[in-house]
Amino acid sequence: MPAYDFAAQRLFVDERLEAGARIIPDSDRLNYLLNVLRMREGATILLFNGRDGEWAARLENVSRRSADLVATTRAREQTSLRDLHYCFAPLKHARLDYMAQKATEMGASRLVPVITRRTQARRVNLTRLRANAIEAAEQCGVLSVPEVAEDSSLEDFLAGRAADRLLVFCDEAAAIADPVAALRAAPDHDGVCVLIGPEGGFDEQERAAILAAPRVARLTLGPRILRADTAAVAALAIVQVAIGDWR
């Protein structure tokens, strides 16, 4: 397990990070620093933006309504995520929040809402989705926050997917019972999409459209019926073990 100080407080920022960079937190971030974390003048926190690595920063010029964060030293060099897209039929709020957080922890580089015929939630709050991804990254030492894509229909998703990208289709009818073996037998590819359907699964027309797409790896998730948010974690874990960064 990598050595990391999990007690260290971390904050995602959009601004460029370098030695001496001065960042002025907005009102929400200021409230978090001063009233939630109860930081005071001279306290330190780790900052990251997904581009410039992780930096130690010092809190300066603190008043009731403002403060500065000044980057001092780089704590970790930037690392990049593998090209792993997590594509999912949106769920209702609490379970969608969980799904976004866990996909971020599992190393997804892009979150892609896909609307199917049985999708529970037809409208996706992309701002909330990104906020959950940022929160998970802050809490788990992740240096990159996944991109959040606009939602699209399954038809548009399949039509727009690059033909050389592997589509991992979680399908209880998969011919190979061992999901790791199924992935390791997958055709050569450039990047991976993991596709999780809605509660109730894809209908027959949708299944046929998915299976007709190029470079599809059918993946069984075992003998039990999993909820969609549980299936997300299981599928991403199998992908990381078989062809991802857990090898």
ABEGO torsion letter per residue (X at the ends): XBBBBAABBBBBBABBBBBGBBBBBBAAAAAAAAAAAGBBBGBBBBBBAGAAEBBBBBBBGBBAABBBBBBABBABBBBBBBBBBBBBBBBBAAAAAAAAAAAAAAGBABBBBBBBAABABABBBAAAAAAAAAAAAAAAGBABBBBBBBBBBAAAAAAABBAABBBBBBBAABABABAAAAAAABBBBBEBBBBBBBBGEBBAAAAAAAAABBGBBBBBAEABBBBAAAAAAAAAAAAAAAABAAX
